[in-house]
Amino acid sequence: MDASSPIRHDRAFGSVIVASLVALALAFVVSPSSAQAAESSPTLSEAQGAIVVDGSGNELWGVNEDVEYPMASITKIMTAMVAIDSGYSFSSTVTLSDVTLSENAQVAGYKGGETSSFEDLMRVMLVYSANDAAVEVARAVAGSEDAFVERMNEKAAQLGLTHTHFENVHGLDADGHYSSVSDLVKMGRYAMLNYPFIRKMVSTRSVTVPVGDSQLTFDSTDDLMETYQGLLGIKTGSCEGGTTFLGCSSRDGVTLYTAVLGCSTTQGRFDDTATMMDWAYDTYVTYHLADPDQSKRYVPYAYRFGWYCVLSADAKVDGLVWPYGGDTTYTTITTGGGKLAVPDQTYSVTLYQQDGRVVAACSSSTGSGLVKGTSFDSSLPWLSVAA
């Protein structure tokens, strides 16, 4: 039997028949693939470009995915990644310089000659989206904004962001400063998976830091955290080219990444994000994957030929499956590395996956009793004997 077995599913899918147990040394990992187009789609109010992908990066729905728009302060996610990559010490004290920005730019109020810890600058930049903090971070790391921006574009190339180019470190309007929603969800997913500091900060509601002689509290610009169940961040943006939002949420084991560009209002970017996330979660279908009463198998008893242990799932297991994606596959690994069993033993773990995403996991154990090989009917489809 193949190491990974497919589970065919559609909207009429009622139950899963578990195939013969196979002892494996390594788990099989399904390669990500693009999900098929869904039959329905979310209705957005403002976004010109929009996308929703699953936790493995598979697109679930999108519009104008590769069209380039101003990304505004979503820029600061790349600024933070490059700053962390530099190895600059978070505990370092930074002597601040004078920062000149446009009149309406959001700032924390840092002034030249004052000092701040590098970590506080990073926190204020990510939580409050302070543009002066972003400039101070760049100057501390690279000596100048221009030198830092070069690193940002190098990082974008490394990540395969082919529709992204940076002209500054904060995201204020500038010719040649743009991205696409497909690039932004790729960048956001990478940041959330590889930078614990960023992941923590983008879900932080407020930070209190010293600015000059005062202790100031800065609230997050991500108001959707207050209202959307499971939201994990990650970054807002606003400029003359429109309002933007790069989002991430998780419910019932399903993680989503979204991006909207070219919205016209602050609330509109959040409403469109929530609409996409709700649509995706509603479209996922719950499938019954394992049940102690429906997944019984017989495994040879280790100490007496012709006798078998009864193996069954330890609990009922359901999983959310994208109905327009690839087959759900499962891989079973014996915990002891062998095929023989004894009573009351955790014998195996089964991992269910779809398009690179873990749908569910289930352990199976042997019961306390034994049965003779002649006592069961091997013609039953749910019953098999491990060889």
Secondary structure, 3 states (H helix, E strand, C coil): CCCCEEECCCCCCCCCCCCCCCCCCCCCCCCCCCCCCCCCCCCCCCCCEEEEEECCCCEEEEECCCCCECCHHHHHHHHHHHHHHCCCCCCCEEECCCCCCCCCCCCCCCCCCCEEEHHHHHHHHHHCCCHHHHHHHHHHHHCCHHHHHHHHHHHHHHCCCCCCECCCCCCCCCCCCEECHHHHHHHHHHHHHHCHHHHHHCCCCEEEEEECCEEEEEECCCHHHHCCCCEEEEEEEEECCEEEEEEEEEECCEEEEEEEEEECCHHHHHHHHHHHHHHHHHHCEEEEEECCCCCCEEEEECCCCCEEEEEEECCCEEEEECCCCCCEEEEEEECCCCCCECCCCEEEEEEEEECCEEEEEEEEEEEEEEEEHHHCCCCCCCCCECC
